[in-house]
Amino acid sequence: MLRLIIAAIAACVLVVSANAQTPAPTATCKAQAAEKKLAGAAFNSFMKKCEDDASKACDASATERKLAGAAKTSFAKKCVSDAVGG
């Protein structure tokens, strides 16, 4: 019984430490652009690059989570939307 409890605690620690390795999301692209007071072409350029970077990071995260097909597409779409801020 004690071994089961220890194994359960170890499993929880592994899950928590794995989640801790995922970086906390930074401010959204829109928030960063507002903070930098970007407008016009500078805003559009910044948003495009930020969205592209978010897309790459989200695809990598989906692959790391071993998602495929519709699950990967859905995850990546929400991930990018959250990163962009809209």
C-alpha positions as CSV (number, residue, x, y, z in Angstrom):
1,M,0.0,0.0,0.0
2,L,2.8,2.4,0.9
3,R,4.5,1.7,-2.4
4,L,1.3,2.6,-4.3
5,I,1.1,5.9,-2.4
6,I,4.7,6.6,-3.2
7,A,4.2,5.7,-6.8
8,A,1.2,8.0,-7.0
9,I,3.1,10.9,-5.5
10,A,6.0,10.4,-7.8
11,A,3.6,10.4,-10.8
12,C,2.1,13.6,-9.6
13,V,5.5,15.2,-9.2
14,L,6.4,14.2,-12.8
15,V,3.2,15.7,-14.2
16,V,3.7,18.9,-12.2
17,S,7.3,19.2,-13.2
18,A,6.5,18.5,-16.9
19,N,3.9,21.2,-16.8
20,A,6.3,23.6,-15.1
21,Q,8.7,23.2,-18.0
22,T,6.1,24.6,-20.4
23,P,6.8,28.3,-20.4
24,A,4.1,30.6,-19.1
25,P,2.5,32.5,-21.9
26,T,3.8,36.0,-22.4
27,A,1.6,38.9,-23.2
28,T,-0.4,38.5,-26.4
29,C,0.8,39.9,-29.7
30,K,-1.8,42.6,-29.5
31,A,-0.8,43.5,-26.0
32,Q,2.8,43.7,-27.0
33,A,2.0,45.9,-30.0
34,A,-0.1,48.2,-27.8
35,E,2.8,48.4,-25.3
36,K,5.2,49.3,-28.1
37,K,2.6,51.8,-29.4
38,L,2.8,50.4,-32.9
39,A,0.4,51.6,-35.7
40,G,0.0,51.2,-39.4
41,A,2.6,49.2,-41.3
42,A,4.7,48.6,-38.2
43,F,1.7,47.1,-36.4
44,N,0.9,44.9,-39.3
45,S,4.4,43.7,-39.8
46,F,4.8,43.0,-36.1
47,M,1.5,41.1,-35.9
48,K,2.4,39.0,-38.9
49,K,5.8,38.0,-37.5
50,C,4.3,37.4,-34.0
51,E,1.6,35.2,-35.5
52,D,4.1,33.3,-37.6
53,D,6.3,32.7,-34.5
54,A,3.2,31.6,-32.5
55,S,2.2,29.2,-35.2
56,K,5.6,27.6,-35.2
57,A,5.7,27.3,-31.4
58,C,2.2,25.9,-31.3
59,D,2.9,23.3,-34.0
60,A,6.0,22.3,-32.1
61,S,4.0,22.0,-28.9
62,A,1.3,19.9,-30.7
63,T,4.0,17.6,-32.0
64,E,5.6,17.3,-28.6
65,R,2.2,16.4,-27.2
66,K,1.9,13.7,-29.9
67,L,-1.3,15.2,-31.3
68,A,-2.3,14.4,-34.9
69,G,-5.1,15.1,-37.3
70,A,-8.1,17.1,-36.1
71,A,-6.8,17.2,-32.5
72,K,-3.5,18.8,-33.7
73,T,-5.4,21.3,-35.9
74,S,-7.8,22.3,-33.2
75,F,-5.0,22.6,-30.6
76,A,-2.8,24.7,-32.9
77,K,-5.7,27.0,-33.9
78,K,-6.6,27.7,-30.3
79,C,-3.0,28.1,-29.3
80,V,-2.3,30.7,-32.0
81,S,-5.5,32.5,-31.3
82,D,-4.6,32.7,-27.6
83,A,-1.0,33.9,-28.5
84,V,-2.2,36.6,-30.9
85,G,-4.9,37.8,-28.5
86,G,-8.1,37.5,-30.4
